[in-house]
Amino acid sequence: LEAIALDPSSMAAFSLPQEALTYKPGEAVVINRFANGDSERMIYCNVPLHKDEQANLQRLQEIAWHRGLAFLPSITVMAPRLLSDTRGDSEAALQRMMQAQAWRRDYFAPGPITGAAVAEDLRYGVVYFAGRDRCLRPALVCRPGRAPPSLCNEAGVERLKRIL
């Protein structure tokens, strides 16, 4: 299920710096530890999962397999995050995955978001990327005050969601 379709001519030559491909985040960047002893994983992709996270993911995969469930790649990549959000509750994570997949199939049923479909809205400067942070993550800026009055309604919110 294609979510975004871009014309190659609309992509800047250096949108992804080489450093982003070789960057290895430190443990403090991957996992945020709180003063009360709790922690939250901030990065899930392209970094190894801990043994308990791997075990939780294996359990979730087994449940899904036994139920004959299949997920889009964009949903499967969410599994470790959802397991973390549900404190390892495989059933709750699986429910969230099914809800996310149903939403995605419905939302993108008319087709992917294209550059042409959002070009006008991007011109307002309500949402734009403004470089990268020290960990090379894209910095997204949202300036709702730039939205014209004609978009300050439910229809405008729906258009903004398509940009985000």
Helices and strands as residue ranges (DSSP letters): E 4-5, G 8-10, H 18-22, H 27-30, E 31-33, E 39-41, H 51-66, H 73-76, H 79-85, H 90-107, E 113-114, H 115-123, E 127-132, E 138-142, G 144-146, G 149-151, H 154-163
